[in-house]
Amino acid sequence: MVPELGHFALILALVFSLLQASLLFYGVFKNQKLAEAYLLPLTYGQFCFVFLSYALLAYSFIVNDFSILYVAQNSSTQLPWIYRLTAVWGSHEGSLLLWVFILSIWTLGIAQFSKPLDKKTMAIVIAVLGIIATGFILFILMTSNPFLRLLPQVPLEGRDLNPLLQDLGFLIHPPMLYMGYVGFSVAFSFSIAALIVGRLDAQFIHWVRPWTLFAWCFLTLGIALGSWWAYRELGWGGWWFWDPVENASLLPWLVGTALIHALANAEKRDAFKSWTVLLAILAFSLSLLGTFLVRSGVLTSVHAFANDAKRGIYILLFLFVVIGSSLSLYAWRSSSLRKEVFFSPFSRESLLLANNVILVVIMSAVLLGTLYPLFIETLGLGKISVGSPYFNAIFIPLMVPLLFLMGLGPNCQWQQMSFSLLFKRLRMSLLLSLLIGISLTYGWMRSSDLLTCVGITLALWITLSTLQSVYRQTQRTQSFYGMVIAHIGVAVCILGITFSTTYQQERHVRLSPGDLVSIGQYSFQLEKIEKLVGSNYGGFSAKFLVKKNNHRIAEMDAQKRNYHIAGMMMTDAAIQAGFFRDLYVSLGEPLDKGAWSVRVYYKPFIRWIWLGALLMMLGGILAAWGIHSRRRV
């Protein structure tokens, strides 16, 4: 009975979404009082029934209802209860239901907290969100129903959750990532409303900016959590692999970063409004493209959910309709948003525009590297892979000027400024960054790598120039301090990437109990190998004694797990975390005479990558809250 109720609740949610899309659009143009009367009830109705459907699916996992195909494929009686909750979004059907549930949360938030905005605009925004919800709920009901039954032959045991996903990182990574993905639908809907009503003034943008910033913050946190989860769980010792699905989350983040800067420019200077609308459309389109890449079956990835061409065709058609119609509307109505704004080639407006252009170019390069192999295979020209060499060769040179501009922007005046005055302001920061960067790289750290020197110098440049902007700023608002924290977070992240990439040490050795391996000041002694017994897995546990300069500092436990039901072998790396370095041990395959293959890593400053991402997110939240507070005054 529970699956039928969940399915029926999803059908009712579809009805409310259809009414939300059609009735509100009708009310906007024919009877505005009708739109005002039904806006909140329809939004609450959709949210309640999507929530009910999701809650009933979660309950089915908790009670191990294997009469439901989705539960039987992604859970088992041996699976700990916390992972049964994550199993709800552990595969294709449930992840789509989570997508729709989060969309209903965003829609409800917009309807509840944007009441002072004019009702016509609000009705259009909620109607556009209703169209998106309708498309995804139809997708679930037609191709990806999570409530399909296995009656009359109900299995006594499920297939278990993918062992790769049995990690606490998976408990928070997908919801945060989806909050970011789906959050860009808000900026998209506001942009469509702006095109329809032909208005995008400062007040309008003031309402959009906090929602966009919150979406960007969630996406930043989601990407950082995904990187951290992969680092802990995959046993590869890395943190980013240019995996196609990783790229799928990076693409909207890059455009979203351009969008939040463009919105600030549009609000303060009434400039680039048409460009801002295009970025909003592009950011959400890339979020939909990420959904297509992950769920269509065209990609092979450790992150991919589905392998069904029918689902891919539906999403591709939906993608074509949404992107095609929005770009057509943009081509027709964007001229109504254009306004002549004069500024010199050297001004904060120009620097923000350059920032936007570089971010879009980087996005295009990553998009090309991700999709090009698919085009080649589709044309029957064979299979090729585009890996780290391409992405690093494109990404790094484009990031250097972008990061340099980050130091210039906050110190540059609006509308017009002379180059000589800006150079006079920043020459000390630039000189100190160069001197310290060169001294650290080629002196104390004894490196001859140019990229290391560039990374350290740019991180110092961003930090010093950003702090200098605090000294010169006369109106230090909450959103200004948010920008400062976010920019310093970028600098911290750059240092983490630079140090962990350049100065990491790795050894791949054969060890028997009693043997040791050394990296720098650290020695790792394999003390013993023990049998491992878990709730739904068995295997081996390798106990390591770690010493620094012959002083005992830690014990580490690296595991090789065999998940009984799934029949998969997984590496569970041992990590001794520190603020300035990580020690990482990964247990490989058993060898002859009781020996094991072991990988040992020394990774300096790797935690700074995720610390930088957290600072970026906190800065974004502070900026969004500052804008929201000013709006209430």
KARA-V711273 format. One line per field, one symbol per residue. phi: phi as a letter, one per 40 degrees, with the letter a starting at -180 (. if undefined). A space follows every 10 residues. Layout:
phi: ???
This chain:
phi: .ccccccccc ccccdccccc cccccccdcb accccccbcc dccccccccc cccccccccc cccfccccdc cccbaacccd cccccccdbc adccccccdc cccccccccc ccbbcccccc ccccdccccc cccdccccdc ccbaccbccb ccccccaccg cddcccaccc cbccccccdc dcdccccccc cccccccgaa ccccccccdc cccccccccc cccccccccc ccccgcgbba bfcdcccccc dccccccccc ccccccccbf bfcccccccc cccccccccc ccccbcgcbb acccbbabcc cccccccccc cccccccccc ccbcccccac bbaccbacdc ccccdccccc ccdccccccc cddccccccg chbbbbbddc cccccccccd ccccccccdc ccccgaaccc cccccbcccc cccccccccc ccbccfbbcc cccccccccc cccccccccc ccccbccccc cccccccccc cccccccccc ccbcbabbbb bbdhcbbbbg cbbbbccabb cbbbcbabib bbcbbbbbfg bcbabbbcbb bbcdccgbcb cbccbbcacb abbbbbcccc bcfgcbcbbb bbbcgccccc cccccccccc cccccccccc ccc
